C-alpha cells in the first residue's frame, strides 16, 4: 500500500535519485539534470509535488499546478500535471495509487 504525501525540501536528494533511475521514454530516454527538484514547481503560483512512498522509500512522484484558463470562453481552474515518474518496478501499480 502506498502512502501519498506532499514532498518536503528534505526529499530533494531522494527525488533526484528517483529521476535519474526513472528516465521517460522508450526509444529515447529523457532525464532532466537539475540540482533542485522543486525548482520547476517554484515557477508556478500554485505548484505542488506529491510523492508515493512504500515502506518509507519514495517510489513515485507527481507534480501539479493549478491554473486559471479559458475553456469555451469561461474562466476555469484546471490542474497542469508534470514530472510524473515512478520506479520502473512500480510503474503499472502506482497509477492506481496516485489517481
C-alpha positions as CSV (number, residue, x, y, z in Angstrom):
1,X,0.0,0.0,0.0
2,X,1.3,3.4,-0.9
3,X,1.4,6.5,1.3
4,X,0.8,9.7,-0.6
5,X,2.1,13.0,0.8
6,X,3.3,16.4,-0.2
7,X,7.0,16.4,-0.8
8,X,9.3,18.4,1.5
9,X,12.6,20.1,0.8
10,X,14.3,17.2,2.8
11,X,13.1,14.8,0.0
12,X,15.2,16.6,-2.7
13,X,18.1,14.2,-2.9
14,X,15.9,11.1,-3.0
15,X,13.7,12.7,-5.7
16,X,16.8,13.5,-7.8
17,X,17.9,9.9,-7.4
18,X,14.5,8.6,-8.4
19,X,14.5,10.9,-11.5
20,X,18.0,9.5,-12.5
21,X,16.8,5.9,-12.2
22,X,13.4,6.5,-14.0
23,X,14.0,8.1,-17.4
24,X,11.0,8.9,-19.5
25,X,10.5,7.4,-22.9
26,X,11.3,4.0,-24.5
27,X,13.3,4.7,-27.7
28,X,15.0,7.8,-26.4
29,X,15.3,8.3,-22.7
30,X,14.8,11.8,-21.2
31,X,16.4,12.6,-17.9
32,X,16.4,16.2,-16.6
33,X,19.7,17.2,-14.9
34,X,18.9,19.6,-12.0
35,X,20.1,20.3,-8.5
36,X,16.8,21.4,-7.1
37,X,13.9,19.1,-7.8
38,X,11.4,21.8,-6.6
39,X,12.6,24.5,-9.0
40,X,10.1,23.8,-11.7
41,X,7.2,23.9,-9.2
42,X,8.6,27.2,-7.8
43,X,7.8,28.8,-11.1
44,X,4.1,28.3,-10.6
45,X,2.0,30.2,-8.0
46,X,0.2,27.0,-7.0
47,X,2.7,24.3,-7.7
48,X,2.7,21.1,-5.5
49,X,4.8,18.0,-5.6
50,X,3.2,14.8,-4.3
51,X,5.2,11.6,-3.6
52,X,4.3,8.0,-3.3
53,X,6.1,6.1,-0.6
54,X,6.2,2.4,0.3
55,X,8.0,1.3,3.4
56,X,9.3,4.8,3.9
57,X,11.0,4.9,0.5
58,X,10.0,7.2,-2.3
59,X,8.9,5.1,-5.3
60,X,7.0,7.7,-7.3
61,X,6.4,11.5,-7.8
62,X,3.8,13.7,-9.5
63,X,3.7,17.5,-9.6
64,X,0.9,19.8,-10.5
65,X,0.0,23.4,-10.6
66,X,-3.5,25.0,-10.5
67,X,-4.1,27.4,-13.4
68,X,-6.9,29.6,-14.5
69,X,-7.6,29.1,-18.2
70,X,-10.4,29.9,-20.7
71,X,-12.5,27.0,-21.8
72,X,-15.3,27.8,-24.2
73,X,-14.9,31.4,-23.2
74,X,-15.4,30.7,-19.5
75,X,-12.7,31.0,-16.9
76,X,-12.0,27.6,-15.3
77,X,-9.4,26.4,-12.8
78,X,-7.5,23.3,-14.1
79,X,-4.6,21.3,-12.9
80,X,-1.5,21.1,-15.1
81,X,0.4,17.9,-14.3
82,X,4.2,17.4,-14.9
83,X,7.2,15.5,-13.5
84,X,5.3,12.2,-13.3
85,X,7.8,9.5,-12.5
86,X,7.9,6.1,-10.9
87,X,10.5,3.4,-10.2
88,X,10.4,1.0,-13.1
89,X,9.2,-1.9,-10.9
90,X,6.2,0.1,-9.7
91,X,5.0,1.8,-12.9
92,X,2.0,-0.4,-13.5
93,X,0.7,-0.5,-9.9
94,X,1.4,3.1,-9.0
95,X,-1.1,4.7,-11.3
96,X,-3.9,3.2,-9.2
97,X,-2.4,4.6,-6.1
98,X,-1.8,8.1,-7.3
99,X,-5.1,8.7,-9.1
